Amino acid sequence: ETFHVQTDDELTEKELKQIEADDQDIQTILLGLPEGIYVAVDSCETVQEIWLRVQQMMKGSDIGIQEKKVKLFNEWESQNGVGMLL
């Protein structure tokens, strides 16, 4: 099976902007992660892959799903100083 890799010349302006936005989103997420989590998600290529990997790592914890989401959000917020701006 073969596949064709699109070059920048073959992508629409909208597609190029989406790729750039996705790359920026991924970098923002990666920079806010503790090192142990960063290592686990560094090979992910999409935001969705990163989120799924983090969710998988959080399974097995004793805290509830909502508490996990709050804990992850608070960790991200503290790493990025987001809460300080409000």
C-alpha atoms as an extended CHARMM CRD file, in Angstrom:
* protein
*
        86  EXT
         1         1  GLU       CA              0.0000000000        0.0000000000        0.0000000000  PROA      1               0.0000000000
         2         2  THR       CA              1.3330000000        3.4230000000       -0.9030000000  PROA      2               0.0000000000
         3         3  PHE       CA              0.1520000000        6.8710000000        0.0220000000  PROA      3               0.0000000000
         4         4  HSD       CA              0.7760000000       10.3730000000       -1.2140000000  PROA      4               0.0000000000
         5         5  VAL       CA              2.1620000000       12.9780000000        1.1640000000  PROA      5               0.0000000000
         6         6  GLN       CA              0.7610000000       16.4010000000        0.4110000000  PROA      6               0.0000000000
         7         7  THR       CA              3.2270000000       19.2430000000        0.0650000000  PROA      7               0.0000000000
         8         8  ASP       CA              2.4960000000       22.7780000000        1.2330000000  PROA      8               0.0000000000
         9         9  ASP       CA              1.8600000000       23.7250000000       -2.4120000000  PROA      9               0.0000000000
        10        10  GLU       CA             -0.9980000000       21.2050000000       -2.5980000000  PROA      10              0.0000000000
        11        11  LEU       CA             -2.7850000000       22.3880000000        0.5370000000  PROA      11              0.0000000000
        12        12  THR       CA             -5.3720000000       25.1390000000        0.6300000000  PROA      12              0.0000000000
        13        13  GLU       CA             -4.7670000000       28.2890000000        2.6490000000  PROA      13              0.0000000000
        14        14  LYS       CA             -7.3800000000       27.0930000000        5.1640000000  PROA      14              0.0000000000
        15        15  GLU       CA             -5.6390000000       23.7180000000        5.5450000000  PROA      15              0.0000000000
        16        16  LEU       CA             -2.2560000000       25.3960000000        6.0630000000  PROA      16              0.0000000000
        17        17  LYS       CA             -3.7100000000       27.6880000000        8.7380000000  PROA      17              0.0000000000
        18        18  GLN       CA             -5.3240000000       24.6990000000       10.4840000000  PROA      18              0.0000000000
        19        19  ILE       CA             -2.0310000000       22.7840000000       10.4700000000  PROA      19              0.0000000000
        20        20  GLU       CA             -0.2170000000       25.7870000000       11.9230000000  PROA      20              0.0000000000
        21        21  ALA       CA             -2.8970000000       26.2450000000       14.6030000000  PROA      21              0.0000000000
        22        22  ASP       CA             -2.7310000000       22.5340000000       15.4820000000  PROA      22              0.0000000000
        23        23  ASP       CA              1.0600000000       22.7280000000       15.7960000000  PROA      23              0.0000000000
        24        24  GLN       CA              0.7780000000       25.7440000000       18.1030000000  PROA      24              0.0000000000
        25        25  ASP       CA             -1.8610000000       23.9770000000       20.2090000000  PROA      25              0.0000000000
        26        26  ILE       CA              0.3530000000       20.9280000000       20.5600000000  PROA      26              0.0000000000
        27        27  GLN       CA              3.3540000000       23.0340000000       21.6220000000  PROA      27              0.0000000000
        28        28  THR       CA              1.2460000000       24.9080000000       24.1930000000  PROA      28              0.0000000000
        29        29  ILE       CA              0.0530000000       21.6390000000       25.6830000000  PROA      29              0.0000000000
        30        30  LEU       CA              3.5070000000       20.0430000000       25.7060000000  PROA      30              0.0000000000
        31        31  LEU       CA              5.1450000000       23.0410000000       27.3760000000  PROA      31              0.0000000000
        32        32  GLY       CA              2.6220000000       22.9280000000       30.2160000000  PROA      32              0.0000000000
        33        33  LEU       CA              3.0550000000       19.2640000000       31.0750000000  PROA      33              0.0000000000
        34        34  PRO       CA              5.1800000000       17.8830000000       33.8970000000  PROA      34              0.0000000000
        35        35  GLU       CA              8.2520000000       16.0830000000       32.5460000000  PROA      35              0.0000000000
        36        36  GLY       CA              6.9320000000       12.5660000000       33.1990000000  PROA      36              0.0000000000
        37        37  ILE       CA              3.8090000000       13.2140000000       31.1800000000  PROA      37              0.0000000000
        38        38  TYR       CA              5.7330000000       15.1180000000       28.4940000000  PROA      38              0.0000000000
        39        39  VAL       CA              7.9040000000       12.0730000000       27.8300000000  PROA      39              0.0000000000
        40        40  ALA       CA              4.7940000000        9.9170000000       27.4240000000  PROA      40              0.0000000000
        41        41  VAL       CA              3.0790000000       12.2240000000       24.9220000000  PROA      41              0.0000000000
        42        42  ASP       CA              6.0540000000       13.6840000000       23.0370000000  PROA      42              0.0000000000
        43        43  SER       CA              5.5950000000       11.2700000000       20.1260000000  PROA      43              0.0000000000
        44        44  CYS       CA              1.9270000000       12.2110000000       19.6420000000  PROA      44              0.0000000000
        45        45  GLU       CA              1.1750000000       14.0720000000       16.4340000000  PROA      45              0.0000000000
        46        46  THR       CA             -2.2720000000       15.5150000000       17.1790000000  PROA      46              0.0000000000
        47        47  VAL       CA             -3.9780000000       17.1920000000       20.1000000000  PROA      47              0.0000000000
        48        48  GLN       CA             -6.4670000000       14.3230000000       20.1660000000  PROA      48              0.0000000000
        49        49  GLU       CA             -3.6330000000       11.7700000000       20.4970000000  PROA      49              0.0000000000
        50        50  ILE       CA             -2.1430000000       13.7450000000       23.3900000000  PROA      50              0.0000000000
        51        51  TRP       CA             -5.4920000000       13.9570000000       25.1860000000  PROA      51              0.0000000000
        52        52  LEU       CA             -6.1660000000       10.2350000000       24.6980000000  PROA      52              0.0000000000
        53        53  ARG       CA             -2.6930000000        9.3350000000       26.0080000000  PROA      53              0.0000000000
        54        54  VAL       CA             -3.1550000000       11.5430000000       29.0750000000  PROA      54              0.0000000000
        55        55  GLN       CA             -6.5940000000       10.0250000000       29.7140000000  PROA      55              0.0000000000
        56        56  GLN       CA             -5.0970000000        6.5250000000       29.4650000000  PROA      56              0.0000000000
        57        57  MET       CA             -2.3770000000        7.4450000000       31.9630000000  PROA      57              0.0000000000
        58        58  MET       CA             -4.9650000000        8.8220000000       34.3760000000  PROA      58              0.0000000000
        59        59  LYS       CA             -7.0220000000        5.6180000000       34.3750000000  PROA      59              0.0000000000
        60        60  GLY       CA             -6.4290000000        3.5440000000       37.4440000000  PROA      60              0.0000000000
        61        61  SER       CA             -6.2000000000        6.5480000000       39.7020000000  PROA      61              0.0000000000
        62        62  ASP       CA             -8.4430000000        6.5130000000       42.7600000000  PROA      62              0.0000000000
        63        63  ILE       CA            -10.0020000000        9.9070000000       42.0680000000  PROA      63              0.0000000000
        64        64  GLY       CA            -13.2050000000       10.4000000000       40.0450000000  PROA      64              0.0000000000
        65        65  ILE       CA            -13.3520000000       11.4140000000       36.3870000000  PROA      65              0.0000000000
        66        66  GLN       CA            -14.3740000000       15.0110000000       37.1040000000  PROA      66              0.0000000000
        67        67  GLU       CA            -11.6440000000       15.3470000000       39.7190000000  PROA      67              0.0000000000
        68        68  LYS       CA             -9.1150000000       14.0450000000       37.1910000000  PROA      68              0.0000000000
        69        69  LYS       CA            -10.1550000000       16.6670000000       34.6450000000  PROA      69              0.0000000000
        70        70  VAL       CA            -10.0030000000       19.4360000000       37.2500000000  PROA      70              0.0000000000
        71        71  LYS       CA             -6.6010000000       18.2450000000       38.4540000000  PROA      71              0.0000000000
        72        72  LEU       CA             -5.2250000000       18.1310000000       34.8960000000  PROA      72              0.0000000000
        73        73  PHE       CA             -6.6590000000       21.5680000000       34.0800000000  PROA      73              0.0000000000
        74        74  ASN       CA             -5.2650000000       23.0640000000       37.3060000000  PROA      74              0.0000000000
        75        75  GLU       CA             -1.8340000000       21.5880000000       36.5710000000  PROA      75              0.0000000000
        76        76  TRP       CA             -1.9000000000       23.0300000000       33.0550000000  PROA      76              0.0000000000
        77        77  GLU       CA             -3.0850000000       26.3920000000       34.3950000000  PROA      77              0.0000000000
        78        78  SER       CA             -0.3590000000       26.5520000000       37.0550000000  PROA      78              0.0000000000
        79        79  GLN       CA              2.3490000000       25.6770000000       34.5220000000  PROA      79              0.0000000000
        80        80  ASN       CA              1.1640000000       28.3700000000       32.0970000000  PROA      80              0.0000000000
        81        81  GLY       CA              0.1940000000       31.0910000000       34.5650000000  PROA      81              0.0000000000
        82        82  VAL       CA             -3.2550000000       31.3200000000       32.9840000000  PROA      82              0.0000000000
        83        83  GLY       CA             -5.0800000000       31.7910000000       36.2730000000  PROA      83              0.0000000000
        84        84  MET       CA             -2.8770000000       34.7480000000       37.1960000000  PROA      84              0.0000000000
        85        85  LEU       CA             -4.2430000000       36.7860000000       34.2940000000  PROA      85              0.0000000000
        86        86  LEU       CA             -7.8470000000       36.7100000000       35.5190000000  PROA      86              0.0000000000
